Amino acid sequence: MSFILYRLNDLISATDEKELQSFLSSFKCSAEPAAEDFLNRVAIKHENNGISRTYLFVDRDDSGTDIIKGFSTIAFKCLTIDERHKIPETIFEQMNVDRGIAQAYLLGQLAKADGVEKGFGRKMINHSFDIFSKGNGMFGCRVVRLDCRDALIKYYESCGFTAAGKNQTGTLNHMIAII
Ligand SMILES: CC(C)(COP(=O)(O)OP(=O)(O)OC[C@H]1O[C@@H](n2cnc3c(N)ncnc32)[C@H](O)[C@@H]1OP(=O)(O)O)[C@@H](O)C(=O)NCCC(=O)NCCS
């Protein structure tokens, strides 16, 4: 499970634009093509606009070529809490909800490349929590949120998240964890 961690922001400053674009395009995730698309077309724009920060988990093959094993993208995104929410009381109390809004860190993207070993996603989540914990130590905020389809609820629950309701269209589930 070895990897070298790159901040996309650092690569933007240090790498030729075309070379970086081609490196990002090499990432393949057939389970979630939208993640591939985000890395290809959106991640640099969001980085430059200060919307999110992307971290690349990179391995080097025998020929010395860097391979993107996975990536995570983190940001801030507050969460609206519906009055009819079913969040367990012990968690709700720690969310510092103010007028129906909880400030939250967002795990916006999480994807590993085709063929990468089971458990690597969890490793990337742990890394993201290390960053959120640093943010919490510097300027507060205890909630981490992400949005996922039904098929991934159990997985994220096994990673310490709790389901906090659906989005407005009912297509995604808000999952939350407390730092
Ligand atoms: C989510 C992810 C990072 C987890 O990686 P991991 O910790 O190494 O764990 P696994 O790959 O074993 O996935 C955990 C479980 O989720 C399931 N799963 C993963 N991605 C899925 C998807 N897009 N749709 C449905 N199920 C999915 C896996 O089949 C696995 O189920 P199992 O335990 O019954 O075998 C990785 O599976 C991945 O990159 N998936 C594609 C991208 C994605 O869907 N990201 C989540 C967006 S919210």
The ligand as an SDF file (V2000), in Angstrom:
LIG
                    3D

 48 50  0  0  0  0  0  0  0  0999 V2000
  -15.2140    3.9230   -2.7640 C   0  0  0  0  0  0  0  0  0  0  0  0
  -13.7830    3.3790   -2.8260 C   0  0  0  0  0  0  0  0  0  0  0  0
  -12.7680    4.5290   -2.7380 C   0  0  0  0  0  0  0  0  0  0  0  0
  -13.5830    2.4320   -1.6430 C   0  0  0  0  0  0  0  0  0  0  0  0
  -12.3240    1.8000   -1.7450 O   0  0  0  0  0  0  0  0  0  0  0  0
  -11.8600    0.6730   -0.6690 P   0  0  0  0  0  0  0  0  0  0  0  0
  -11.8640    1.2440    0.6950 O   0  0  0  0  0  0  0  0  0  0  0  0
  -10.5740    0.1710   -1.1670 O   0  0  0  0  0  0  0  0  0  0  0  0
  -13.0160   -0.4010   -0.6850 O   0  0  0  0  0  0  0  0  0  0  0  0
  -13.6110   -1.3090   -1.8790 P   0  0  0  0  0  0  0  0  0  0  0  0
  -13.0880   -0.9080   -3.2100 O   0  0  0  0  0  0  0  0  0  0  0  0
  -13.4320   -2.7020   -1.4720 O   0  0  0  0  0  0  0  0  0  0  0  0
  -15.1590   -0.8570   -1.8500 O   0  0  0  0  0  0  0  0  0  0  0  0
  -15.9680   -1.1110   -0.7060 C   0  0  0  0  0  0  0  0  0  0  0  0
  -17.2940   -1.6460   -1.1510 C   0  0  0  0  0  0  0  0  0  0  0  0
  -18.0190   -0.6160   -1.8800 O   0  0  0  0  0  0  0  0  0  0  0  0
  -18.4490   -1.1000   -3.1480 C   0  0  0  0  0  0  0  0  0  0  0  0
  -18.3550    0.0120   -4.1170 N   0  0  0  0  0  0  0  0  0  0  0  0
  -17.2820    0.7960   -4.3450 C   0  0  0  0  0  0  0  0  0  0  0  0
  -17.5530    1.7240   -5.2970 N   0  0  0  0  0  0  0  0  0  0  0  0
  -18.8430    1.5090   -5.6580 C   0  0  0  0  0  0  0  0  0  0  0  0
  -19.7050    2.1510   -6.5780 C   0  0  0  0  0  0  0  0  0  0  0  0
  -19.3080    3.1930   -7.3120 N   0  0  0  0  0  0  0  0  0  0  0  0
  -20.9770    1.6880   -6.6840 N   0  0  0  0  0  0  0  0  0  0  0  0
  -21.3960    0.6250   -5.9420 C   0  0  0  0  0  0  0  0  0  0  0  0
  -20.6300   -0.0050   -5.0370 N   0  0  0  0  0  0  0  0  0  0  0  0
  -19.3650    0.4140   -4.9090 C   0  0  0  0  0  0  0  0  0  0  0  0
  -17.4370   -2.1980   -3.4860 C   0  0  0  0  0  0  0  0  0  0  0  0
  -17.9610   -3.1090   -4.4120 O   0  0  0  0  0  0  0  0  0  0  0  0
  -17.1850   -2.8270   -2.1170 C   0  0  0  0  0  0  0  0  0  0  0  0
  -18.2310   -3.7150   -1.8090 O   0  0  0  0  0  0  0  0  0  0  0  0
  -17.8960   -5.1250   -1.0790 P   0  0  0  0  0  0  0  0  0  0  0  0
  -17.2460   -4.7530    0.2290 O   0  0  0  0  0  0  0  0  0  0  0  0
  -19.2420   -5.7460   -0.9340 O   0  0  0  0  0  0  0  0  0  0  0  0
  -16.9390   -5.8310   -1.9820 O   0  0  0  0  0  0  0  0  0  0  0  0
  -13.5010    2.5990   -4.1520 C   0  0  0  0  0  0  0  0  0  0  0  0
  -14.2840    1.4230   -4.2040 O   0  0  0  0  0  0  0  0  0  0  0  0
  -13.7560    3.4140   -5.3970 C   0  0  0  0  0  0  0  0  0  0  0  0
  -12.8840    4.1330   -5.8380 O   0  0  0  0  0  0  0  0  0  0  0  0
  -14.9770    3.2780   -5.9830 N   0  0  0  0  0  0  0  0  0  0  0  0
  -15.2830    3.9920   -7.2090 C   0  0  0  0  0  0  0  0  0  0  0  0
  -15.4550    5.4820   -6.9550 C   0  0  0  0  0  0  0  0  0  0  0  0
  -16.6160    5.7670   -6.0220 C   0  0  0  0  0  0  0  0  0  0  0  0
  -17.6830    5.1930   -6.1540 O   0  0  0  0  0  0  0  0  0  0  0  0
  -16.3640    6.6840   -5.0720 N   0  0  0  0  0  0  0  0  0  0  0  0
  -17.3290    7.0420   -4.0740 C   0  0  0  0  0  0  0  0  0  0  0  0
  -18.0720    8.2500   -4.4300 C   0  0  0  0  0  0  0  0  0  0  0  0
  -19.1300    8.7190   -3.0620 S   0  0  0  0  0  0  0  0  0  0  0  0
  1  2  1  0
  2  3  1  0
  2  4  1  0
  2 36  1  0
  4  5  1  0
  5  6  1  0
  6  7  2  0
  6  8  1  0
  6  9  1  0
  9 10  1  0
 10 11  2  0
 10 12  1  0
 10 13  1  0
 13 14  1  0
 14 15  1  0
 15 16  1  0
 15 30  1  0
 16 17  1  0
 17 18  1  0
 17 28  1  0
 18 19  1  0
 18 27  1  0
 19 20  2  0
 20 21  1  0
 21 22  1  0
 21 27  2  0
 22 23  1  0
 22 24  2  0
 24 25  1  0
 25 26  2  0
 26 27  1  0
 28 29  1  0
 28 30  1  0
 30 31  1  0
 31 32  1  0
 32 33  2  0
 32 34  1  0
 32 35  1  0
 36 37  1  0
 36 38  1  0
 38 39  2  0
 38 40  1  0
 40 41  1  0
 41 42  1  0
 42 43  1  0
 43 44  2  0
 43 45  1  0
 45 46  1  0
 46 47  1  0
 47 48  1  0
M  END
$$$$
